[in-house]
Every structure is written in C-alpha cells, then in structure tokens.
Amino acid sequence: MLNIAILLFLSGLLAGAVNFFVNYLELPFPKNTLLKDGEGDWPKPRTLWTAILGYAIVGIAGSFLTPLIDAIIGGLKGLELTNNIPKNPLYNYILFGYGLVFGYSTTRLLLSILDSIIKRLSKAEATIVNLNDIKEDFKSIQIKINATAQNVIDECEADFDANMSDCSGFVKAVASAFTVTLTGQADDIVDQICGEGWQLLADGVEAKNKADNGWLVVAGLKSTQNVPPQANGHVAIIVSGGLAQQRYPTGYWGKLGGVGEKNKTINWAWNKESRDKVIYSGRQI
C-alpha cells in the first residue's frame, strides 16, 4: 500500500504535467495553429524547464489540498482518509483521482482566490476613500459650527485686560461685539438675560453645549441670591471648553476690586454655597 503523501505527490506531479501540456504547450491544439500567420508564437525554449518545474510544484501543492478539502466539506465522496490508505485498493484510485483534480485545478483556484481578494481590496479601498471624504466633510462642518464659538473666545481675550476688574463691564463689552446690548450693573444684566430675546438654560452642561455651538452664553447671580448676600451681583461669559465636575462650564469674567479669570471653569467664579444657584442664559449670534 502506498503512503498517502507519496500518492498525493504522484497525482500532483501528473496534474502539473497535464497543466504544462494544456496551458503551456497548448496541446492538443496550439493557439498559433488557430491564428492568422504572424499572430502568436510557440513558447520560447529557454522558458521550457522553468515552466515544467513551476507546473509540477503547483500541481503537487494542489494535490495536497485534498485532506484540507476533505475536512472542510466533511468528507469527500468515496474517500476515507486516515494515517494510511485503507487496504481496499479502490481507495488508492479514488485518492489519486482527487489529487489529480485538485492539482490540475490549483492554478484556476489560485487565480479565482486572487481575483476575489483584489475585488475585496478594491471595495475596501473605496470604502476607506468614502470614509475619508466623510471625515473631511465632518471637519468642514465642525469648522463652520465652531467658528462663532472661537470668535466669542477671541473677543473675551480682546476685552479682558480692559475689564479684568469689572465683571459687568466685561460682559457688556463682549456682548456689544456681537450687536447684543446689555446695560447696567451685574444685577441688571441678570434681569435682562432672563427676559425677551434670551433663552434660559437648564444647567452648566446645557450652557457648555450652547457655547460649543456658537451661542453667546452668560452666567449670572444677583447680589441678594449669593450666599451670603453681597453688595453686588456677578456675571460671566461662558465659552466653548471643558466641564469641571460634570457641571461647571468654562468661562471668562472680571472681578470687582480684583482680577478676574480667563478660560477657567466657573466653579472658581462663585463660592461653593452660591455656584449651584447660578443662572445660565444664551442667545444665538
């Protein structure tokens, strides 16, 4: 009894020879006999041995796919592969036949697999290109959305030095740059942002979201609502930025009798007893 590996080797060798004659030498009907004069040439002799070796290797490799295919499909018909071929000589012919078929078909199988891979890669490349286009579009949208938010930050920077010791003066200066009129002191401004043309916001999270989207957002607390009550109220501009403790947005403010803060979360603008009572209000600009 022949060893399985030897039998597959021989069937693969024969399959390579068949491939060589059919595909390389183009037997039994060479293409040059079917073409007009001057079209097509008989294969050049210098490639002959390279072709023979190549077809033999591919054929042998293909024949050794027999056990793999047998395992994948759950058993080839008429074949029972074990470590050695069963005693029934019929299995020799069956195995040899499968090895011959798979060995001969390997080139076409490989080309089919390669074509499938190329198509998948082309689809993947097209998908990547589409995703990149979407990312670029999204970046463009982000730039458009955040442009006004950045303008608010730029205006806060521009107006800070002149109003670092005057919270109401600072807020009025920033608002006026966007053609929004606010008047009076901090208490007056708090009343105004609770009135017509303004939208009261639920909390610091909503205030941050509106600022991120380019709204003019003001935070304020009247003097009598401070804990303890103060002689003056306090107001600040909320800008696009971070959120402290999941509730306090980023802002700019002046400070009466002192120096305010730039680009800092507003839990530093009021004391612990007052900061959760702050009113947030915004309007589109």
C-alpha positions as CSV (number, residue, x, y, z in Angstrom):
1,M,0.0,0.0,0.0
2,L,1.3,3.4,-0.9
3,N,1.6,6.1,1.7
4,I,-0.9,8.9,1.3
5,A,1.8,11.6,0.9
6,I,3.5,9.7,-1.8
7,L,0.2,9.1,-3.7
8,L,-0.7,12.7,-3.5
9,F,2.8,13.7,-4.6
10,L,2.5,11.5,-7.7
11,S,-1.0,12.7,-8.5
12,G,0.1,16.3,-8.2
13,L,3.1,15.6,-10.4
14,L,0.8,14.2,-13.1
15,A,-1.6,17.1,-12.7
16,G,1.4,19.5,-13.2
17,A,2.3,17.7,-16.4
18,V,-1.2,17.9,-17.7
19,N,-1.3,21.6,-16.9
20,F,2.0,22.1,-18.7
21,F,0.8,20.4,-21.8
22,V,-2.6,22.0,-21.9
23,N,-1.8,25.5,-20.7
24,Y,1.9,26.0,-21.7
25,L,2.3,23.9,-24.9
26,E,-1.4,24.5,-25.7
27,L,-1.9,20.9,-26.7
28,P,-3.8,19.3,-28.4
29,F,-4.5,22.5,-30.4
30,P,-1.7,25.1,-30.1
31,K,-3.1,28.6,-30.4
32,N,-0.7,29.5,-33.2
33,T,-2.4,26.9,-35.5
34,L,-5.7,28.6,-35.0
35,L,-4.4,32.2,-35.5
36,K,-3.5,34.0,-38.7
37,D,0.0,34.0,-39.9
38,G,2.3,36.1,-37.8
39,E,0.0,36.1,-34.8
40,G,1.1,34.1,-31.7
41,D,4.4,32.3,-31.2
42,W,5.3,28.8,-30.0
43,P,6.7,29.1,-26.4
44,K,10.4,30.0,-26.4
45,P,12.7,27.0,-25.4
46,R,14.5,29.0,-22.7
47,T,11.3,29.0,-20.6
48,L,10.6,25.3,-21.0
49,W,12.3,23.9,-17.9
50,T,11.1,26.8,-15.7
51,A,7.5,26.1,-16.9
52,I,7.8,22.4,-16.2
53,L,9.2,22.9,-12.7
54,G,6.5,25.6,-12.0
55,Y,3.6,23.5,-13.1
56,A,4.9,20.5,-11.2
57,I,5.2,22.4,-7.9
58,V,1.7,23.9,-8.3
59,G,0.2,20.6,-9.2
60,I,1.8,18.9,-6.1
61,A,0.7,21.7,-3.9
62,G,-2.8,21.4,-5.3
63,S,-3.0,17.7,-4.7
64,F,-2.0,18.2,-1.1
65,L,-5.2,20.3,-0.7
66,T,-7.2,17.0,-0.8
67,P,-7.1,16.4,3.0
68,L,-8.0,20.0,3.7
69,I,-10.9,20.0,1.3
70,D,-12.0,16.6,2.7
71,A,-12.0,18.1,6.2
72,I,-13.8,21.3,5.2
73,I,-16.7,19.7,3.4
74,G,-17.0,16.9,5.9
75,G,-15.7,14.0,3.8
76,L,-15.2,13.6,0.0
77,K,-17.4,11.0,-1.6
78,G,-15.9,7.6,-1.7
79,L,-12.9,8.7,0.4
80,E,-11.9,7.8,4.0
81,L,-8.7,9.5,4.9
82,T,-6.7,8.1,7.8
83,N,-3.0,8.0,8.5
84,N,-2.6,5.3,5.9
85,I,-4.8,4.4,2.9
86,P,-7.3,1.6,3.7
87,K,-6.5,-1.8,2.5
88,N,-9.1,-1.7,-0.3
89,P,-7.1,-0.8,-3.4
90,L,-10.1,1.2,-4.7
91,Y,-9.2,4.0,-2.2
92,N,-5.8,4.3,-4.0
93,Y,-7.5,5.3,-7.2
94,I,-10.1,7.5,-5.6
95,L,-7.4,9.4,-3.7
96,F,-5.2,9.6,-6.7
97,G,-8.1,11.0,-8.7
98,Y,-8.9,13.6,-6.2
99,G,-5.3,14.6,-6.0
100,L,-5.2,14.8,-9.8
101,V,-8.3,17.0,-10.0
102,F,-7.2,19.4,-7.2
103,G,-3.7,19.5,-8.6
104,Y,-4.9,20.4,-12.0
105,S,-7.4,22.9,-10.7
106,T,-5.0,24.7,-8.4
107,T,-3.9,27.4,-10.9
108,R,-7.6,28.3,-11.6
109,L,-8.4,28.1,-7.9
110,L,-5.5,30.5,-7.0
111,L,-6.5,32.9,-9.8
112,S,-10.1,32.9,-8.6
113,I,-9.0,33.5,-5.0
114,L,-6.6,36.3,-6.1
115,D,-9.3,37.9,-8.2
116,S,-11.7,37.7,-5.2
117,I,-9.0,39.2,-2.9
118,I,-8.4,42.0,-5.4
119,K,-12.1,42.8,-5.6
120,R,-12.4,42.9,-1.8
121,L,-9.4,45.1,-1.6
122,S,-10.8,47.4,-4.2
123,K,-14.1,47.6,-2.3
124,A,-12.2,48.2,1.0
125,E,-10.2,51.0,-0.6
126,A,-13.3,52.6,-2.0
127,T,-14.9,52.4,1.5
128,I,-11.8,54.0,3.0
129,V,-11.9,56.7,0.4
130,N,-15.6,57.3,1.2
131,L,-14.8,57.4,5.0
132,N,-12.0,59.9,4.4
133,D,-14.4,62.0,2.4
134,I,-16.9,61.8,5.2
135,K,-14.3,62.8,7.8
136,E,-13.2,65.8,5.7
137,D,-16.9,66.8,5.3
138,F,-17.4,66.4,9.1
139,K,-14.3,68.5,9.8
140,S,-15.6,71.2,7.5
141,I,-18.9,71.1,9.3
142,Q,-17.1,71.3,12.7
143,I,-15.2,74.3,11.5
144,K,-18.4,76.0,10.4
145,I,-20.1,75.2,13.7
146,N,-17.2,76.2,15.9
147,A,-16.2,79.4,14.1
148,T,-18.6,81.6,16.1
149,A,-17.6,79.8,19.3
150,Q,-14.0,80.7,18.6
151,N,-15.0,84.3,17.8
152,V,-16.5,84.5,21.3
153,I,-13.3,83.3,22.9
154,D,-11.3,85.7,20.8
155,E,-13.5,88.6,21.9
156,C,-13.2,87.6,25.5
157,E,-9.4,87.6,25.1
158,A,-9.5,91.0,23.4
159,D,-11.8,92.6,26.1
160,F,-10.3,91.0,29.2
161,D,-7.4,93.3,30.1
162,A,-9.6,96.4,29.9
163,N,-12.3,94.9,32.1
164,M,-10.5,92.4,34.4
165,S,-11.7,94.3,37.4
166,D,-15.3,94.9,36.2
167,C,-17.5,91.8,35.6
168,S,-20.4,93.7,34.2
169,G,-18.2,95.9,32.0
170,F,-16.5,92.8,30.6
171,V,-19.8,91.1,29.8
172,K,-21.2,94.2,28.2
173,A,-18.1,94.7,26.1
174,V,-18.2,91.1,24.8
175,A,-21.9,91.2,24.1
176,S,-21.7,94.5,22.2
177,A,-19.1,93.0,19.8
178,F,-21.9,90.7,18.6
179,T,-24.5,93.5,18.5
180,V,-26.2,92.4,21.7
181,T,-26.9,95.3,24.1
182,L,-26.7,94.8,27.9
183,T,-26.8,97.7,30.3
184,G,-26.3,98.5,34.0
185,Q,-24.6,96.5,36.7
186,A,-24.5,92.7,37.3
187,D,-27.9,92.6,38.9
188,D,-29.4,94.5,35.9
189,I,-27.7,92.1,33.4
190,V,-29.1,89.1,35.3
191,D,-32.6,90.5,34.9
192,Q,-32.0,91.2,31.2
193,I,-30.8,87.7,30.3
194,C,-33.9,86.3,31.9
195,G,-36.1,88.4,29.6
196,E,-37.0,88.6,25.9
197,G,-34.5,87.5,23.3
198,W,-32.7,85.2,25.7
199,Q,-33.2,81.5,26.4
200,L,-32.8,80.3,30.0
201,L,-30.7,77.1,30.1
202,A,-31.2,74.2,32.4
203,D,-27.7,74.0,33.8
204,G,-24.0,74.3,33.1
205,V,-24.0,71.3,30.8
206,E,-26.5,72.9,28.5
207,A,-24.7,76.2,28.8
208,K,-21.5,74.5,27.6
209,N,-23.3,72.8,24.7
210,K,-24.8,76.1,23.6
211,A,-21.3,77.8,23.8
212,D,-19.8,74.9,21.8
213,N,-22.3,75.7,19.1
214,G,-21.5,79.4,18.9
215,W,-24.1,80.9,21.2
216,L,-23.5,83.9,23.4
217,V,-24.0,82.5,26.9
218,V,-24.0,84.5,30.1
219,A,-23.9,83.1,33.6
220,G,-25.0,85.3,36.5
221,L,-26.2,85.5,40.1
222,K,-27.8,88.6,41.7
223,S,-26.4,90.1,44.8
224,T,-29.3,89.0,47.0
225,Q,-29.1,85.4,45.8
226,N,-25.4,85.0,46.8
227,V,-24.7,83.0,49.9
228,P,-24.1,85.1,51.9
229,P,-25.8,88.1,50.1
230,Q,-23.3,90.5,48.6
231,A,-23.4,94.2,47.8
232,N,-23.1,93.4,44.1
233,G,-24.1,90.6,41.8
234,H,-21.7,88.8,39.5
235,V,-21.8,87.8,35.8
236,A,-19.5,85.9,33.4
237,I,-19.3,84.8,29.8
238,I,-19.5,81.0,29.1
239,V,-17.2,79.8,26.3
240,S,-16.6,76.6,24.5
241,G,-14.3,74.4,26.6
242,G,-14.1,71.9,29.4
243,L,-16.6,71.0,32.1
244,A,-15.5,70.7,35.7
245,Q,-17.1,68.1,37.9
246,Q,-19.5,67.3,35.0
247,R,-21.4,70.6,35.8
248,Y,-19.3,73.7,35.7
249,P,-18.5,75.1,32.2
250,T,-15.6,77.2,31.1
251,G,-15.8,81.0,31.2
252,Y,-14.2,84.4,31.4
253,W,-15.1,87.1,34.0
254,G,-13.9,90.2,35.6
255,K,-13.9,90.7,39.3
256,L,-14.9,93.9,41.1
257,G,-11.9,95.1,43.2
258,G,-9.6,92.4,41.9
259,V,-8.6,90.5,38.8
260,G,-10.9,88.1,37.1
261,E,-10.1,84.8,35.3
262,K,-9.5,83.8,31.7
263,N,-10.6,80.4,30.3
264,K,-11.3,78.9,33.7
265,T,-14.3,76.8,34.8
266,I,-16.8,78.9,36.7
267,N,-16.8,76.9,39.9
268,W,-14.0,79.4,40.6
269,A,-16.2,82.4,39.9
270,W,-18.5,81.8,42.9
271,N,-18.1,80.2,46.3
272,K,-19.3,76.6,47.0
273,E,-22.6,77.8,48.5
274,S,-23.5,80.0,45.5
275,R,-22.2,78.3,42.4
276,D,-25.0,75.9,42.0
277,K,-27.6,78.7,42.1
278,V,-26.1,80.4,39.1
279,I,-28.4,81.3,36.2
280,Y,-27.4,80.5,32.6
281,S,-28.9,82.1,29.6
282,G,-28.0,82.3,26.0
283,R,-28.9,83.6,22.6
284,Q,-27.8,82.8,19.0
285,I,-25.5,85.3,17.4
